[in-house]
Amino acid sequence: MNPVNKVLSLFGVRLSRVNKTFKQMSKEEKEFKEKYEHYFKLAENNKRGFKTIKTYRYQVGEHPSSTKDLEFEFVAHYLYKSKPANILDIGSYRHFILGLLAHYNVTTVDIRGRKSILENENVVTCNAKALEFSDNSFDTVVSLECLPHLGLLRYGDDFDLDADIKAFKEMIRVLKPGGLLIFSTAITGGEPCIVFNARRNYSYKMIRDFCHDLDYVEEKFINRRDACHCLLDEITTDPNFFDYYIGCWRKRQVKEIE
Ligand SMILES: C[S@@+](CC[C@H](N)C(=O)[O-])C[C@H]1O[C@@H](n2cnc3c(N)ncnc32)[C@H](O)[C@@H]1O
């Protein structure tokens, strides 16, 4: 608890985050605030033995959706359709991986160590550019927002400007023919750049070049500012900014590759 609130809570008061004046509130929120004050008094007289602390919150309306929701939704769609027996995840959001583990066997790779109590998670701490798995081992490979960081030191790996290319080749190598590779990365409509050492902002052509030996299934572009899908030509060209690319690609069957 914030030290100031620690003291104030002794007097049953608490500083709340919302410091909008009543005048600044929307009509809807004004009505809500009046309702709040009324029910606060009722809550104060509760017979449940609760002490009542005033902490005003107004979160009525559409449930907010984030860029991560759009990424996770895209992956969930393809996992639900393909029902893989085993998944390899490379560096994605732990929250999402933990959700996957409610249903799937997942091998997780990250350069940073992490603990897991889940028997169906195989935790592997290694560099994505040199995976310790045999060829054609996984039904599906997922990697959300890891590619742009590889080889840039930020997360403790060694400096290697081609680590992303090596890792992408490794993802394809360990994927079974016919399997899906689903990945997201930073994209720019302007000049591709290394924002050292935060990430790489790829051009669309660079991303497509990664996928040269794969079959296209679907791709989407996500506007980070508005957390919504956008078209390729609506991708930011602002050098200080980037948007997201997410794509689903299929590894060709052996005979198709020859
Ligand atoms: C933007 S973060 C993705 C989200 C992050 N896993 C989380 O749960 O918040 C990029 C992830 O890639 C991992 N990573 C960076 N370089 C790596 C490498 N060379 N090999 C494997 N993982 C790497 C980082 O440790 C980090 O977890």
The ligand as a Gaussian input file, in Angstrom:
#p B3LYP/6-31G(d) Opt

LIG

0 1
 C        9.351000      -8.946000     -25.343000
 S        9.732000     -10.355000     -24.425000
 C        8.329000     -11.336000     -24.635000
 C        7.435000     -11.452000     -23.406000
 C        8.049000     -12.051000     -22.185000
 N        8.338000     -13.467000     -22.365000
 C        7.082000     -11.897000     -21.006000
 O        6.501000     -12.911000     -20.568000
 O        6.864000     -10.758000     -20.587000
 C       10.968000     -11.192000     -25.335000
 C       11.351000     -12.535000     -24.725000
 O       12.370000     -13.139000     -25.532000
 C       13.367000     -13.718000     -24.686000
 N       14.650000     -13.769000     -25.428000
 C       15.412000     -12.708000     -25.795000
 N       16.519000     -13.128000     -26.446000
 C       16.441000     -14.498000     -26.511000
 C       17.258000     -15.526000     -27.076000
 N       18.368000     -15.228000     -27.721000
 N       16.854000     -16.819000     -26.960000
 C       15.701000     -17.134000     -26.310000
 N       14.874000     -16.206000     -25.744000
 C       15.236000     -14.910000     -25.855000
 C       13.422000     -12.782000     -23.504000
 O       13.995000     -13.376000     -22.372000
 C       11.931000     -12.408000     -23.323000
 O       11.271000     -13.303000     -22.439000

